[in-house]
Amino acid sequence: MILERLILDSDAKTNNAIGGHPDSRNVEQRLASGFILLDKPAGPTSHQVASWVRDLFGLERLGHGGTLDPFATGVLPLLAGKSMKVTKKVLTHDKTYIAIFRCAEEPDEEKLNAAMNRLTGRVYNVPPEISAVKVQVRTRKISNFEMIERNGKDFLTRVDCEAGTYIRTMARDLGLILGYKVELKELRREKSGRFELSKCVTLQEVADAYWLWKECDKPEALLKMIHPVEKLVLGMPSAHVKDSAAAAIAHGAPLLRPGIVDVDDKVKSGKELAIFTLKDELVGIVTLTVDSSELPTMDSGEVARPSMVLLEQDLYPRRWSVQDK
C-alpha cells in the first residue's frame, strides 16, 4: 500500500549547526547506531558470527536479526549499539530462501508438485526437534513454494514465507505427504524484508575493511558496509518533525500536533510511526493516538506517544515552551 504524504508545515526549518544527515556519519557514529548486512557463511552459528564481528570492532553490543542454522548461509543483519532496539522490527520481516531438498527415492513429478502446493498458504509449522525454540503448534504463511530445478532425487526451490518459518519442518512435512524421507540439504536466505544478498558482504570483506580503516586510515569501505539505523525502518509509515519536537521526544515527551512537518496519510490510531528530523535522522518510533488523516484539522494537542527513542537526548536543545510555535 502506497501512502500519500500530508504536508502540515511547509515553512519549517532545521538548525544546520546541530545534528546531520545519516549519510554524513563517520565510522564511530555508525558503530554506535548502525548495521551490517552480512552474507553468513556455513559452519558457525549466527551468535558466533555476531560475536566475532563484535570483538573485531571492540563493541559492547552487537546482535543479529534472524537466526540462521549453522549449515545455512545468506542474509544476516548485524545490529550495533542503539540499532539493536529495532531488532524486533527486523525479525518480523518476511523471508525468501533458496533450498535444496533430497528425497529418499526419485519422486513422481505430479505427486511432488501436489505436495508442494499443499504446503503453500497458511500451514502448520512446528519447530524441528533440533531447534532451541519450544515445540508448540503454530502456523506460518508460505506465500510461494516453487520449483526452480530438479535433478533426480534432488530439487532446488524458492520459498517466500513469513518470519519464523522452519524450512527443515517443510522438508519433514513433504516426506510425510510423499511417504518417504525428504531431507533439507542446503539453505540460503536470499532476502530478509527489503534486504537482499546483493547488498551483503562477507566476513573476509568486513575484516579487510576494518584493516584499511585502522591501519591505513581509509574508512571508505567500512562506510559503505555500516548502514545508518534509519534504513532499518524505511518500510514503516513515517513523519518528519521540527527540531523542538525531536528534542521533546528524545526526552520521552509525547508528540504534539504543532511539532509535525509532514506525515503519511491514512495511518490509523494505535499504529506505529517512524519519526525523523528534517535532516532525516531517526528520532524514534511512536504510537499514534489519533488517525493521521485527522491531523490537518487539528491545531494543538497530543497525537502520539513514544514507544522507542533512538535520538541522543541532548543533541537538539530543549525548547518546550516554544515547541508549539
Backbone torsions as a table, in degrees:
resi	resn	phi	psi	omega
1	MET	NA	122.6	178.3
2	ILE	-92.0	122.7	-177.6
3	LEU	-93.7	141.1	174.5
4	GLU	-80.1	156.2	-177.3
5	ARG	-102.7	130.1	175.8
6	LEU	-97.8	121.2	176.7
7	ILE	-93.9	115.9	-175.4
8	LEU	-104.7	-21.0	178.8
9	ASP	-152.8	93.8	-176.2
10	SER	-76.9	-9.6	-177.6
11	ASP	-100.2	0.4	-176.1
12	ALA	-63.8	140.8	179.6
13	LYS	-124.4	159.9	175.8
14	THR	-120.7	152.5	178.1
15	ASN	-82.0	108.0	-175.6
16	ASN	-71.4	-9.0	177.9
17	ALA	-82.4	-8.1	-177.4
18	ILE	-118.4	138.4	176.7
19	GLY	65.6	-157.6	-179.8
20	GLY	172.5	163.8	179.8
21	HIS	-63.8	143.1	-178.5
22	PRO	-53.0	-35.1	-178.0
23	ASP	-70.0	-12.8	-179.6
24	SER	-88.1	-2.7	-177.1
25	ARG	-71.3	145.3	177.0
26	ASN	-84.1	-179.1	-175.8
27	VAL	-60.8	-46.2	-178.5
28	GLU	-60.2	-41.9	179.5
29	GLN	-66.4	-37.1	179.0
30	ARG	-71.0	-35.0	177.4
31	LEU	-68.4	-25.0	177.6
32	ALA	-76.2	-19.5	-179.4
33	SER	-167.2	77.7	-178.9
34	GLY	-161.9	-175.7	-177.7
35	PHE	-150.5	155.3	177.0
36	ILE	-117.0	134.8	174.1
37	LEU	-93.6	107.1	-175.3
38	LEU	-100.1	140.4	168.4
39	ASP	-91.8	94.2	-175.2
40	LYS	-62.1	133.6	176.0
41	PRO	-82.3	164.1	173.8
42	ALA	-75.2	144.2	177.0
43	GLY	121.9	-72.5	-177.9
44	PRO	-76.1	159.3	173.5
45	THR	-76.4	165.2	176.4
46	SER	-60.5	-38.5	-180.0
47	HIS	-65.2	-40.4	179.6
48	GLN	-65.0	-40.5	178.2
49	VAL	-62.8	-46.0	179.6
50	ALA	-62.3	-39.9	179.8
51	SER	-65.0	-38.6	179.7
52	TRP	-64.1	-45.3	179.9
53	VAL	-68.3	-38.6	177.6
54	ARG	-60.2	-45.8	-179.4
55	ASP	-68.9	-35.5	178.8
56	LEU	-58.2	-44.7	-177.3
57	PHE	-89.7	-5.5	-179.6
58	GLY	67.9	37.4	-177.5
59	LEU	-90.8	150.0	173.7
60	GLU	-77.9	-35.9	-174.5
61	ARG	-133.8	128.7	170.6
62	LEU	-158.9	123.0	-179.2
63	GLY	-122.6	-177.9	179.3
64	HIS	-124.4	153.6	-178.6
65	GLY	-110.4	90.2	176.9
66	GLY	105.5	99.3	-175.7
67	THR	-66.1	135.7	170.1
68	LEU	-113.7	140.2	175.2
69	ASP	-58.9	155.0	-179.7
70	PRO	-52.5	-40.3	-176.6
71	PHE	-76.9	-14.6	-176.0
72	ALA	-84.1	153.8	180.0
73	THR	-127.4	173.2	171.8
74	GLY	115.7	-159.7	-169.5
75	VAL	-61.2	119.3	176.8
76	LEU	-139.4	101.4	176.7
77	PRO	-68.8	132.9	174.3
78	LEU	-109.6	120.8	-172.2
79	LEU	-108.7	127.4	-176.3
80	ALA	-108.6	146.0	173.0
81	GLY	55.3	-130.3	-175.8
82	LYS	-65.4	-21.8	-180.0
83	SER	-64.7	-17.9	177.6
84	MET	-64.0	-21.3	176.5
85	LYS	-62.6	-23.4	-175.8
86	VAL	-95.8	7.1	-176.1
87	THR	-52.9	-43.7	-177.0
88	LYS	-62.2	-31.5	177.4
89	LYS	-65.7	-38.6	179.4
90	VAL	-70.3	-39.7	-177.1
91	LEU	-64.0	-24.0	-177.6
92	THR	-90.8	0.7	177.4
93	HIS	-63.4	144.6	168.7
94	ASP	-64.8	152.7	-176.7
95	LYS	-123.6	154.3	172.0
96	THR	-126.7	130.4	-178.9
97	TYR	-123.4	147.1	165.8
98	ILE	-105.1	122.9	-173.9
99	ALA	-131.1	140.1	172.5
100	ILE	-108.4	123.3	177.5
101	PHE	-108.8	148.7	176.2
102	ARG	-126.4	125.9	179.5
103	CYS	-91.4	150.4	178.3
104	ALA	-68.0	-25.3	174.9
105	GLU	-141.2	159.5	-176.4
106	GLU	-64.8	122.9	-172.7
107	PRO	-81.0	151.5	170.5
108	ASP	-73.4	129.6	-174.8
109	GLU	-56.1	-46.0	-177.2
110	GLU	-66.3	-42.6	-179.9
111	LYS	-67.8	-37.0	178.8
112	LEU	-65.0	-45.4	178.4
113	ASN	-61.9	-38.6	179.2
114	ALA	-65.4	-40.1	179.6
115	ALA	-65.3	-41.2	178.3
116	MET	-64.7	-37.9	177.5
117	ASN	-64.3	-36.3	178.5
118	ARG	-66.0	-24.5	-180.0
119	LEU	-98.2	21.9	175.6
120	THR	-111.5	142.0	-176.1
121	GLY	102.2	-153.0	178.9
122	ARG	-84.3	113.9	-174.7
123	VAL	-129.6	158.6	171.2
124	TYR	-71.4	137.2	-178.3
125	ASN	-143.0	81.7	-177.8
126	VAL	-80.6	132.7	179.2
127	PRO	-55.4	140.5	176.8
128	PRO	-66.3	161.5	-176.1
129	GLU	-61.2	-28.6	-177.5
130	ILE	-78.0	-10.0	-178.8
131	SER	-73.6	149.0	177.4
132	ALA	-79.7	-10.7	-178.7
133	VAL	-76.2	140.8	178.0
134	LYS	-59.2	128.8	-178.5
135	VAL	-71.1	121.1	178.3
136	GLN	-153.6	155.0	179.6
137	VAL	-72.2	127.3	178.8
138	ARG	-154.0	166.0	178.1
139	THR	-120.4	154.8	174.1
140	ARG	-140.1	150.5	179.8
141	LYS	-93.1	122.8	173.6
142	ILE	-103.4	103.3	-175.3
143	SER	-80.4	-21.5	179.6
144	ASN	-156.3	130.8	176.8
145	PHE	-139.1	93.8	-171.3
146	GLU	-119.1	148.8	175.7
147	MET	-82.4	130.4	175.2
148	ILE	-99.5	-45.2	-177.1
149	GLU	-159.3	150.1	178.0
150	ARG	-133.1	140.3	178.5
151	ASN	-140.7	96.5	-179.5
152	GLY	63.1	-119.7	-178.1
153	LYS	-83.5	-10.5	-178.8
154	ASP	-100.0	144.6	173.8
155	PHE	-144.9	139.6	-176.8
156	LEU	-98.8	131.4	-175.8
157	THR	-133.2	163.0	168.9
158	ARG	-119.4	133.6	-179.0
159	VAL	-123.5	119.5	171.6
160	ASP	-102.5	122.7	-170.1
161	CYS	-149.0	167.0	175.7
162	GLU	-71.5	151.1	177.0
163	ALA	-55.9	142.4	178.2
164	GLY	88.3	8.2	178.0
165	THR	-80.0	134.1	178.4
166	TYR	-98.9	114.4	-178.5
167	ILE	-71.8	-30.1	174.4
168	ARG	-59.3	-38.6	178.9
169	THR	-65.0	-36.8	177.3
170	MET	-63.8	-37.8	176.8
171	ALA	-63.0	-45.9	178.8
172	ARG	-59.8	-43.8	-177.5
173	ASP	-69.6	-34.5	173.9
174	LEU	-60.0	-41.9	178.4
175	GLY	-62.7	-40.3	178.7
176	LEU	-63.3	-38.2	-179.8
177	ILE	-72.1	-41.3	-175.5
178	LEU	-81.3	-22.7	177.7
179	GLY	94.5	10.4	174.8
180	TYR	-151.2	164.7	-173.0
181	LYS	-68.0	137.6	172.8
182	VAL	-124.8	126.0	-178.8
183	GLU	-107.8	148.1	170.7
184	LEU	-89.1	112.8	-175.3
185	LYS	-92.8	-39.3	178.7
186	GLU	-143.5	148.6	-179.3
187	LEU	-144.6	130.2	179.7
188	ARG	-135.2	122.6	178.1
189	ARG	-80.8	116.4	-175.8
190	GLU	-88.6	-33.9	-179.3
191	LYS	-145.5	146.7	170.0
192	SER	-133.1	102.4	-172.8
193	GLY	61.9	-124.9	179.8
194	ARG	-88.9	-0.5	-176.3
195	PHE	-91.3	126.9	-174.7
196	GLU	-118.4	160.0	-179.4
197	LEU	-57.9	-33.0	-177.9
198	SER	-62.4	-19.7	-179.7
199	LYS	-98.4	0.9	-175.1
200	CYS	-90.5	158.2	177.3
201	VAL	-124.9	159.3	-179.8
202	THR	-90.2	165.6	175.7
203	LEU	-60.4	-37.4	179.0
204	GLN	-64.8	-39.7	178.9
205	GLU	-66.1	-37.2	176.4
206	VAL	-63.1	-45.8	-179.5
207	ALA	-62.5	-41.6	179.6
208	ASP	-65.4	-42.3	-179.9
209	ALA	-65.8	-37.2	177.0
210	TYR	-62.8	-44.0	179.3
211	TRP	-61.1	-43.7	179.1
212	LEU	-61.6	-37.0	179.8
213	TRP	-69.1	-49.4	-174.0
214	LYS	-77.9	-42.3	-172.8
215	GLU	-93.4	-25.7	-175.1
216	CYS	-119.1	0.9	-178.1
217	ASP	55.1	41.4	177.9
218	LYS	-121.1	93.6	-174.8
219	PRO	-86.3	-1.8	-170.5
220	GLU	-56.3	-43.2	-178.2
221	ALA	-64.7	-43.3	179.4
222	LEU	-65.9	-36.6	179.9
223	LEU	-63.4	-28.4	176.1
224	LYS	-78.2	-26.7	-175.9
225	MET	-87.0	-35.2	-175.6
226	ILE	-94.6	105.9	-175.4
227	HIS	-87.5	145.5	175.9
228	PRO	-62.7	148.6	-179.0
229	VAL	-57.3	-26.0	-178.3
230	GLU	-55.9	-31.2	-177.9
231	LYS	-70.9	-15.3	178.7
232	LEU	-72.6	-21.9	-173.9
233	VAL	-116.5	17.4	-176.1
234	LEU	-62.3	-24.6	-179.2
235	GLY	-83.2	-5.6	-177.3
236	MET	-85.8	152.5	167.1
237	PRO	-57.7	148.3	-172.1
238	SER	-145.9	170.6	175.7
239	ALA	-148.8	150.8	170.6
240	HIS	-104.7	143.7	-177.9
241	VAL	-129.2	163.6	177.2
242	LYS	-71.0	161.5	179.6
243	ASP	-55.1	-42.9	-177.3
244	SER	-65.8	-36.8	177.5
245	ALA	-69.2	-37.3	177.0
246	ALA	-61.3	-42.4	178.9
247	ALA	-63.1	-41.2	-179.0
248	ALA	-65.0	-45.2	180.0
249	ILE	-64.2	-37.8	179.1
250	ALA	-60.6	-24.9	177.5
251	HIS	-97.6	11.5	175.7
252	GLY	89.0	4.7	-179.2
253	ALA	-76.7	154.7	176.9
254	PRO	-69.8	161.3	175.7
255	LEU	-85.9	125.6	178.8
256	LEU	-100.6	150.3	-175.7
257	ARG	-51.9	-43.8	-177.7
258	PRO	-66.6	-14.2	-179.3
259	GLY	-81.7	-9.5	-175.0
260	ILE	-88.8	133.3	177.6
261	VAL	-96.7	-47.7	175.5
262	ASP	-152.3	160.2	-174.1
263	VAL	-158.1	151.4	174.0
264	ASP	-69.1	137.2	179.9
265	ASP	-80.6	160.1	172.3
266	LYS	63.1	32.9	171.9
267	VAL	-99.7	123.8	-171.3
268	LYS	-80.1	154.7	173.7
269	SER	-56.3	138.0	-177.2
270	GLY	94.4	-13.3	177.7
271	LYS	-88.5	162.1	-177.7
272	GLU	-94.6	147.1	175.4
273	LEU	-125.6	138.5	169.2
274	ALA	-85.7	128.5	-176.4
275	ILE	-105.4	127.9	-178.8
276	PHE	-121.6	150.9	170.2
277	THR	-76.7	176.2	177.5
278	LEU	-72.3	-6.3	173.5
279	LYS	-100.6	9.8	179.2
280	ASP	69.2	22.5	171.9
281	GLU	-79.2	138.6	178.4
282	LEU	-77.2	116.6	177.3
283	VAL	-80.2	-44.6	-179.6
284	GLY	164.0	-164.5	179.3
285	ILE	-121.5	132.4	-179.3
286	VAL	-120.5	159.5	174.8
287	THR	-108.4	122.9	-177.9
288	LEU	-65.9	140.5	173.9
289	THR	-106.8	-3.1	173.4
290	VAL	-139.3	162.1	172.6
291	ASP	-68.4	139.9	-179.4
292	SER	-63.0	-27.4	179.1
293	SER	-66.4	-17.2	178.6
294	GLU	-82.5	-16.7	-171.5
295	LEU	-60.4	-38.4	179.7
296	PRO	-62.4	-20.6	-178.6
297	THR	-94.5	-2.4	-178.8
298	MET	-100.4	144.7	175.8
299	ASP	-106.9	-25.6	-175.9
300	SER	-154.3	179.4	175.5
301	GLY	101.8	162.9	178.9
302	GLU	-75.0	137.1	179.6
303	VAL	-123.7	-15.1	-179.5
304	ALA	-162.5	155.7	177.1
305	ARG	-122.1	138.4	-177.9
306	PRO	-68.5	135.6	174.0
307	SER	-111.2	-16.4	178.5
308	MET	-155.9	129.6	179.9
309	VAL	-118.3	130.6	179.5
310	LEU	-120.5	-21.2	-179.5
311	LEU	-70.7	140.1	176.5
312	GLU	-59.2	136.7	-172.7
313	GLN	-57.6	-42.9	-172.7
314	ASP	-105.5	18.7	178.0
315	LEU	-66.2	-48.3	176.2
316	TYR	-102.9	133.3	-176.9
317	PRO	-65.8	146.5	179.1
318	ARG	-73.2	128.8	179.5
319	ARG	-143.4	54.4	-173.9
320	TRP	-54.0	-39.0	-173.3
321	SER	-68.6	-18.8	-178.4
322	VAL	-118.1	12.7	-178.3
323	GLN	-61.0	-34.3	-174.7
324	ASP	-83.6	-1.2	-176.4
325	LYS	-91.5	NA	NA
